[in-house]
């Protein structure tokens, strides 16, 4: 079976890894001219951790760990308000046991699959013509090819989703904008994730990596766009103005923002598609079900979704049955991930002094031993709430 995968992020190469185990031929196209190795810290939890174990890559992921020791909420003077050390659980804690930079995970998956899959960078799907026995794909760069299946493993801003899969999309804005970039590590930095709340629904987050830098995120409550659109002004200028009086680490991170060449800004919104497949095309990852970074489940959903899609295609003679089974297994898992706790993300972004005081009081209580059950509910996404299908018996059958 010839499968075309659009997207060389996390979901696409994960799918290619599993499909080649079952004897499928994979072509991966990516609109970026090279593998995108930028990105912030991501975690692998619960069912996704088990998938990584089944891939034999758990030690490889651990070797690329960011070294994050836990999460520390700080005040304007840098003093600890509450601390939550990393746990050795597959699911619990704001900091997971398997923390890795997105770019390093993408590189690992690419290295594991580039020998078996045909990667084509700087390529994009222009048109898909679905037929009874195959699907013909035309590319922006010219030329066309035929495949048995097309998988759109693209991001939340997928340009192909609506025209190719022809599914109804519902977007739910979370009213939160986040800017990501990195700054130089200083002697005063440690290996904790430091979270600082400023008045006005603003946060500054600093996280360690394994490259000698600190990953910064600036978040604020707003539905307004802050991006690179020239009609909207400079995102760096707007972010600087918005956080100028934030206090705490604002001075340091805004100084670093001026020279940042890895700034990425997104307005958080969830994606819900009424169906994930149509004929011989199917959605995978954020293009189908973006749960947003605040769910703590984006990477885990991509890894698990790829495993389930590949396994169900291998387990069924007809691709339609495999696609139906994939959606049947994954829908409840995705629904749980998108069902954010009440008040998310506003409770963690208090606007007023009383609200900030109440938030810090709640953190202190959650950090005490007596409130361990509350702490687990606060920081444990629904990462384990899926009984993973077991497709291991298919690997020998398909590859032999």
TAUR-V72904 format. One line per field, one symbol per residue. ss: DSSP state (H for helix, E for strand, L for the rest). phi: phi as a letter, one per 30 degrees, with the letter a starting at -180 (. if undefined). psi: psi as a letter, one per 40 degrees, with the letter a starting at -180 (. if undefined). Layout:
ss=???
phi=???
psi=???
//
This chain:
ss=LEEEEELLLLHHHHHHHHHHHLLLEEEEEELLLLLLLLLLEEELLHHHHHHHHHLLLHHHHHHLELLLLEEEEELLLLLEEEEEELLLLLLLLLLLLLEEEHHHHHHHHHHHHLLLLEEEELLLEEEEEELLLLEEEEELLLLEEEELEEEELLLLLLLLHHHHHLLLEEEEEEEEEEEEEEEELLLLLLLLEEEEEELLLEEEEEEELLLLEEEEEEEEELLLLLLLLHHHLLHHHHHHHHHLLLLLLHHHHHHHHLLLLLLEEEEEEEEEELLLEELLEEELLHHHHLLLHHHLLHHHHHHHHHHHHHHHHHHLLLHHHHHHHHHHHHHHHHHHHHLLLLLLLHHHLLLLHHHHHHHHHHHHHHLLHHHHHHHHHHHLLLLLLLLLLLLHHHHHHHHL
phi=.ccccckcdcddddddeddddcidcccccbdddbddcdkcdbbbbheddddddddicddddddcedidclcbdbcdciddcabbddccddbdjdcddccbdeddddddddddbddccccbdicbdcabcdcdcabccccedjibbcbdacccccddcedceddcdhcdccccdcibcbccabbddcdddbccdcccccdiicbbbbbdbccibcdcbcbadacddbbcdddcidddddddddcecdihdeeddddddecdcbdbbbcdadcbcdacbaicbbcbiddcaecieddibeddddddeddddddddddcdcdddddddeddddedddedddddeeidcdddbdccddddddddddddddddedceddddddccdddcdadddccddddddddd
psi=hhhhhhhfbddddddddddddeeihhhhihdieihheiiahiihibddddddddefeddddddeieeheahhhiadeeihdiigiiifiediidhidghihddddddddddeedddihhhifiihdihhhideihhhiideiiiiiidihhggiadfheedddddfihhhhhhefhhhhhaiiiiideiafihhhhhiiffiihhhiiaeeeihhihhiihieihgaehdeeihddddddddedfdabedddddddddehefhhhihhiihhhdieihbfiiiiadddfheidedeedddddddddddddddddeidhdddddddddddddddddddegiiheheddegididdddddddddddddeiddfdddddddehifdefhhhihededdddde.
//
